[in-house]
């Protein structure tokens, strides 16, 4: 897939969809400093707090969303409307 055939707005969306990698990085950042967890519950509590903190960022609106949707409609037509 040649990403450079799309305008910068669409490329930014494609490049920022690395949410899973970002989430894994956040988990590693917190758990890396801990040498061990005393119980399984302590690990689950830490993971819960990481998910809770990360989920706040997931709900933030994307900048210039109107422009992005219009560009997606130009390139992908009605397929965009069925998912929105």
N, C-alpha and C positions, 0 to 999 in steps of 0.2 A: 504494500500500500504506500503510495507516494503522498506523504503528508503535506508537501509543499504546494500541491495543487489547490489546497484549501486556503481561505483567507486567515489572517492572524487570529481572529476571534475564535474560529473553530479549532485551530491548532492549539490555542491556549486551553480549551476544554479537553482536548485529547491528552495533552501533556499533564493536566492537573487531575486526571482520573486515576492517579496512582494512590488512591485512598488506602488501599490495603497495605501498600509498602509504607506509607506514612504511619498508619496505625501500628504496624509491626515495629517500626522505629521507636514509637512512643513506648511500647511495651518493653522493648530492649533497654531503652534509656532508664526506665524505672527499675526493672528487675536486675539490671547489670550491676547496680551498686549494692545489691543485697547478696550476701554470700550464701545464705540459706533461709528458708522459711520454717519457723518452728512447727507449724501445723498446715494442713491443707487449707483450712479455713482462712488462715492469714494470707495465703497466696490468693485465694478467691476474693478476699476483701480488697487486696491491692488491684487485682484485675478489674473488679467492679468499679473502683474509683477511676482507673484509667479509661474504661469504656464510658463512664459518666462524663468525664472531662472531655473526651474526644467527641462525644455525641453532640455537645453544645456547638462545636465547630461545624458539624455536618449540617446543621439546620440554618446556617448563615446563608443569606441570599448571595447569588453570584453577581458580580459586577457586570454591567452592560448586558444583562440577560435578553432584553428586547432585541438588540442588535444580533446577538448570537442566534436566537430563534429564527430571525429573518434570514440569516445566512444559511442556517441548516435547511430552511424551506427551499431556498434556491437550489441547493445541491441535492437534497434528498426528497423534495416534493411532499406528497401527501403522507409518506411514511412517518414524518415528524408529527403531523397532526394526530395520528392514531395513538401515539404514545403520550401526547400532552393532553 
